[in-house]
């Protein structure tokens, strides 16, 4: 079996795609990394003050949200080696150059004073090897404070940025100007775009659809929170839930031992395991040491991130299974996820 592992200093929280080859990983130690072929190392793109829970990429810009209720937009050419740190390092021990945001933990909108403060920090970091592009770095990052709460979900859709925070749906333009705030009865845990419509999985057994400015409720047979929404090779809607079931068009196709945190076409997770549906059956591809919290794929590779601080790149044509054994406190992690989802 062809599988490659990349480890992080802290737990990865979000996995998203840049293009057909590259993926982004955000972590609990406030960083964003890019991983590209041959999937043997990582590049630091950003370092902030708070765990980064959501990352989206579109047209050379990265949009992300953190646990302090801040949304960021970072313009970056992922084809170049320069980043928000001024210099991407693949050596984890040397990754100390990220932009440090205000030390008081606040996250105001970008102002001239704020730009100057962060610019001064960058200049200090580069005082021994001044980079002519360093002063431009802060101009590539913009942020806005929404509310002092965890941003749980984010999606770019029809030219806008949709953000789930507390019991609200925030719609922003790509300049991070808030256009609409919609009060909801529950929290949005995930987004999915299906047939040019935005679907939202809620913290109760409910799926909402945002259609032409209106919110509609979609029937679901799940008995608990909707953790992920996807489609399969036939275009049918696939949903996974904290009730430990995987459904296709509201029909149970798999019942697991743990929360099914992620579903992605024919792939899905069951606690620590990454699985694949084949007809009416399913098989385990590999097992993380911690709860699996993200899946992405391209034509050749399947990527997963787990709370074992690991990204695994699994070659789809691999014929062998891989089990990763380790000591993991399952009850403690499920309690944390319960606290997080509220």
ZIZI-V257069 format. One record per residue. N is the residue number from 1. RES is the residue in one small letter. PHI is phi in radians with two decimals (* if undefined). PSI is psi in degrees with one decimal (* if undefined). NEAR is the number of other C-alpha atoms within 12 Angstrom. Layout:
BEGIN
((N,RES,PHI,PSI,NEAR) (N,RES,PHI,PSI,NEAR))
END
This chain:
BEGIN
((1,x,*,139.7,17) (2,x,-1.72,109.0,22) (3,x,-2.49,141.6,30) (4,x,-2.23,145.3,26) (5,x,-2.11,141.8,29) (6,x,-2.26,128.5,34) (7,x,-1.83,152.3,30) (8,x,-2.11,163.8,36) (9,x,-1.31,-20.9,24) (10,x,-2.50,177.7,25) (11,x,-1.21,131.4,34) (12,x,-1.28,142.3,40) (13,x,-1.98,-29.7,45) (14,x,-2.52,143.6,46) (15,x,-2.27,125.2,39) (16,x,-2.50,166.2,39) (17,x,-1.70,145.1,33) (18,x,-1.64,-49.0,30) (19,x,-2.72,-156.5,23) (20,x,-1.24,-6.4,18) (21,x,-2.23,-32.1,25) (22,x,-1.83,147.8,32) (23,x,-2.24,158.1,42) (24,x,-1.96,142.5,45) (25,x,-2.26,126.6,52) (26,x,-1.84,151.7,49) (27,x,-2.28,166.0,44) (28,x,-1.25,-14.7,28) (29,x,-1.67,28.9,26) (30,x,1.30,28.8,36) (31,x,-2.13,157.0,43) (32,x,-2.17,130.7,51) (33,x,-2.07,154.3,46) (34,x,-1.97,138.0,43) (35,x,-2.13,125.1,37) (36,x,-2.31,169.5,28) (37,x,-0.93,141.3,20) (38,x,-1.61,22.9,20) (39,x,1.09,44.8,28) (40,x,-2.08,-3.3,21) (41,x,-2.70,177.4,27) (42,x,-2.36,156.9,33) (43,x,-2.17,129.6,41) (44,x,-1.36,126.0,39) (45,x,-1.83,-33.5,44) (46,x,-2.72,148.1,47) (47,x,-2.42,124.3,34) (48,x,-2.09,-150.2,40) (49,x,-1.92,-16.1,28) (50,x,-2.34,150.8,37) (51,x,-0.89,137.7,34) (52,x,-1.78,112.3,41) (53,x,-1.65,-21.0,46) (54,x,-2.45,138.3,49) (55,x,-2.45,133.0,46) (56,x,-2.32,147.0,40) (57,x,-2.22,138.8,34) (58,x,-2.78,128.2,28) (59,x,0.89,49.0,19) (60,x,1.36,8.9,20) (61,x,-2.18,143.2,27) (62,x,-1.94,128.9,43) (63,x,-1.97,133.2,45) (64,x,-2.64,157.4,54) (65,x,-2.26,154.9,49) (66,x,-2.20,-176.3,46) (67,x,-1.39,-5.8,36) (68,x,-1.64,4.0,32) (69,x,1.42,24.4,36) (70,x,-1.83,142.0,41) (71,x,-1.98,135.0,52) (72,x,-2.10,151.5,46) (73,x,-2.21,125.6,38) (74,x,-2.18,120.9,36) (75,x,-1.52,123.6,30) (76,x,-2.65,138.0,31) (77,x,-1.57,103.9,21) (78,x,-1.24,-3.5,31) (79,x,-1.50,-11.7,16) (80,x,-1.82,165.4,15) (81,x,-1.54,-15.9,19) (82,x,-1.40,151.1,27) (83,x,-2.56,-167.2,37) (84,x,-1.15,-15.1,44) (85,x,-1.56,-7.7,42) (86,x,1.53,-23.9,38) (87,x,-2.81,114.6,31) (88,x,-1.36,130.6,30) (89,x,-2.02,141.6,25) (90,x,-1.70,-10.1,24) (91,x,-1.49,115.1,19) (92,x,-0.99,-35.1,20) (93,x,-1.20,-17.9,11) (94,x,-1.79,5.7,14) (95,x,-1.45,78.2,25) (96,x,-2.18,6.5,25) (97,x,-1.76,12.8,31) (98,x,-1.22,161.8,38) (99,x,-1.18,128.0,39) (100,x,-1.64,119.4,32) (101,x,-1.38,175.7,33) (102,x,-0.89,137.7,23) (103,x,-1.25,-13.1,15) (104,x,-1.45,-0.5,11) (105,x,1.46,-3.1,19) (106,x,-1.34,163.2,25) (107,x,-2.50,67.1,31) (108,x,-1.32,170.4,25) (109,x,-1.11,154.9,26) (110,x,-1.12,128.7,28) (111,x,-2.22,169.1,18) (112,x,-1.04,-42.1,14) (113,x,-1.10,-43.6,14) (114,x,-1.11,-43.6,24) (115,x,-1.01,-42.8,27) (116,x,-1.13,-42.6,20) (117,x,-1.06,-47.6,21) (118,x,-1.24,-34.9,32) (119,x,-1.04,-40.0,33) (120,x,-1.09,-39.0,23) (121,x,-1.11,-41.4,26) (122,x,-1.09,-43.2,33) (123,x,-1.08,-36.9,28) (124,x,-1.13,-40.7,21) (125,x,-1.14,-28.4,23) (126,x,-1.91,19.0,23) (127,x,-1.13,-28.7,14) (128,x,-1.48,-25.1,9) (129,x,-2.44,74.4,14) (130,x,-1.01,135.2,15) (131,x,-1.99,125.3,19) (132,x,-1.09,-20.9,15) (133,x,-1.58,-5.3,21) (134,x,-1.04,-40.4,30) (135,x,-1.18,-17.8,27) (136,x,-1.52,-12.3,25) (137,x,-1.07,-45.8,33) (138,x,-1.15,-26.9,38) (139,x,-1.19,-15.3,24) (140,x,-1.63,0.3,32) (141,x,-2.18,129.4,37) (142,x,-2.30,145.2,35) (143,x,-2.50,157.9,37) (144,x,-2.48,139.5,30) (145,x,-1.60,127.8,28) (146,x,-1.75,-56.0,33) (147,x,-2.90,147.9,25) (148,x,-1.32,77.1,21) (149,x,-2.78,165.9,29) (150,x,-1.28,129.9,35) (151,x,-1.42,111.8,42) (152,x,-1.55,-25.6,44) (153,x,-2.70,154.2,45) (154,x,-2.73,144.8,45) (155,x,-2.68,137.7,40) (156,x,-1.60,126.4,34) (157,x,-2.64,126.0,27) (158,x,0.90,42.2,20) (159,x,1.41,3.1,15) (160,x,-2.11,163.7,24) (161,x,-1.89,119.5,38) (162,x,-1.78,129.0,44) (163,x,-2.22,133.0,49) (164,x,-1.82,118.6,45) (165,x,-2.50,129.7,43) (166,x,0.84,-133.7,32) (167,x,-1.80,46.9,27) (168,x,-2.37,148.4,29) (169,x,-1.90,117.7,40) (170,x,-1.83,127.6,36) (171,x,-1.95,122.1,31) (172,x,-2.16,153.6,31) (173,x,-1.44,178.5,23) (174,x,-1.31,-5.4,32) (175,x,-1.61,8.2,26) (176,x,1.17,27.2,32) (177,x,-1.54,126.1,23) (178,x,-1.24,124.4,23) (179,x,-1.72,-40.0,18) (180,x,-2.57,142.1,18) (181,x,-2.15,122.8,21) (182,x,-2.06,121.9,25) (183,x,-1.38,134.0,17) (184,x,-2.12,168.3,23) (185,x,-1.50,-17.0,16) (186,x,-2.54,174.2,26) (187,x,-1.50,146.8,37) (188,x,-1.56,120.0,43) (189,x,-1.68,-24.2,46) (190,x,-2.75,157.1,44) (191,x,-2.14,156.5,37) (192,x,-2.70,141.0,36) (193,x,-1.79,118.6,27) (194,x,-2.32,124.2,21) (195,x,0.91,44.3,16) (196,x,1.04,30.8,14) (197,x,-2.30,148.4,22) (198,x,-1.70,122.0,35) (199,x,-1.83,146.1,40) (200,x,-2.26,125.4,44) (201,x,-1.60,130.9,44) (202,x,-1.82,169.0,44) (203,x,-1.35,-1.1,37) (204,x,-2.08,171.9,29) (205,x,-1.23,76.9,31) (206,x,-2.62,141.1,35) (207,x,-2.13,128.0,40) (208,x,-1.92,152.0,34) (209,x,-2.23,128.0,29) (210,x,-1.67,111.0,28) (211,x,-2.33,112.4,20) (212,x,0.93,43.7,11) (213,x,1.43,-1.5,16) (214,x,-2.00,147.6,13) (215,x,-1.82,125.2,19) (216,x,-2.07,146.1,18) (217,x,-1.65,132.9,19) (218,x,-1.79,130.1,23) (219,x,-1.04,139.6,18) (220,x,-2.43,145.9,30) (221,x,-1.67,0.9,24) (222,x,-1.15,155.8,34) (223,x,-1.91,1.6,25) (224,x,-2.63,-170.0,29) (225,x,-0.92,143.4,36) (226,x,-1.58,111.0,45) (227,x,-1.60,-25.8,48) (228,x,-2.78,148.0,46) (229,x,-2.31,135.3,43) (230,x,-2.62,-172.3,38) (231,x,-2.31,153.9,28) (232,x,-1.71,-170.4,24) (233,x,-1.16,-15.8,16) (234,x,-1.68,-0.6,12) (235,x,1.48,5.4,16) (236,x,-1.33,148.0,20) (237,x,-1.37,127.2,31) (238,x,-1.93,133.3,41) (239,x,-2.30,146.1,53) (240,x,-2.23,156.2,52) (241,x,-2.58,163.2,45) (242,x,-1.25,-7.2,36) (243,x,-1.42,5.4,29) (244,x,1.29,21.4,31) (245,x,-2.06,150.3,38) (246,x,-1.97,128.3,48) (247,x,-2.16,147.1,39) (248,x,-2.11,117.1,31) (249,x,0.89,45.5,23) (250,x,1.19,15.8,25) (251,x,-1.95,125.8,19) (252,x,-1.18,123.5,23) (253,x,-1.97,-10.9,24) (254,x,-2.80,138.1,35) (255,x,-2.12,123.5,24) (256,x,-1.79,-178.0,27) (257,x,-1.60,-21.2,19) (258,x,-2.34,178.8,29) (259,x,-0.96,140.3,36) (260,x,-1.72,92.0,42) (261,x,-1.27,-34.8,47) (262,x,-2.38,140.1,50) (263,x,-2.28,139.1,42) (264,x,-2.57,96.3,39) (265,x,1.00,-114.4,32) (266,x,-1.57,-6.5,38) (267,x,-1.71,150.9,41) (268,x,-2.81,171.0,53) (269,x,-2.03,154.9,50) (270,x,-2.44,93.4,39) (271,x,1.12,-114.2,41) (272,x,-1.50,-11.8,41) (273,x,-1.67,144.3,40) (274,x,-1.83,126.3,45) (275,x,-2.21,166.2,38) (276,x,-2.36,135.2,30) (277,x,-1.47,135.3,26) (278,x,-2.35,99.5,18) (279,x,1.14,-127.2,12) (280,x,-1.57,-5.1,12) (281,x,-1.82,170.7,13) (282,x,-2.50,152.3,22) (283,x,-2.32,149.9,24) (284,x,-1.54,123.6,26) (285,x,-1.48,-46.4,37) (286,x,-2.88,168.9,41) (287,x,-2.26,129.3,33) (288,x,-1.45,167.0,37) (289,x,-1.42,-16.4,30) (290,x,-2.32,174.1,37) (291,x,-0.98,133.0,41) (292,x,-1.44,128.8,43) (293,x,-2.12,-0.4,46) (294,x,-2.81,143.1,50) (295,x,-2.35,143.5,42) (296,x,-2.55,162.0,39) (297,x,-2.59,156.6,31) (298,x,-2.25,-164.8,25) (299,x,-1.10,-34.1,15) (300,x,-1.89,-26.1,20) (301,x,-2.19,149.0,29) (302,x,-1.99,130.2,41) (303,x,-1.97,141.4,47) (304,x,-2.44,149.6,52) (305,x,-2.16,143.7,48) (306,x,-2.32,164.7,45) (307,x,-1.29,6.0,38) (308,x,-1.48,11.7,35) (309,x,1.18,31.3,31) (310,x,-2.27,138.2,38) (311,x,-1.83,130.9,47) (312,x,-1.98,128.9,45) (313,x,-1.84,115.5,41) (314,x,-1.97,121.1,36) (315,x,-1.27,126.0,27) (316,x,-1.11,-25.9,23) (317,x,-1.49,3.5,15) (318,x,-1.13,138.9,18) (319,x,-1.88,-6.2,15) (320,x,-1.85,156.0,16) (321,x,-1.66,155.3,22) (322,x,-2.28,126.1,26) (323,x,-1.90,132.5,20) (324,x,-1.92,114.4,23) (325,x,-1.66,143.5,14) (326,x,-2.99,168.7,15) (327,x,-1.60,118.3,12) (328,x,-2.47,130.3,20) (329,x,-1.48,93.1,16) (330,x,-1.13,-44.8,22) (331,x,-1.10,-40.0,14) (332,x,-1.12,-41.3,14) (333,x,-1.21,-40.1,25) (334,x,-1.13,-37.9,25) (335,x,-1.07,-41.5,13) (336,x,-1.09,-42.2,15) (337,x,-1.17,-36.3,26) (338,x,-1.09,-43.3,17) (339,x,-1.11,-40.0,12) (340,x,-1.16,-44.0,21) (341,x,-1.37,-18.3,32) (342,x,1.03,*,22))
END
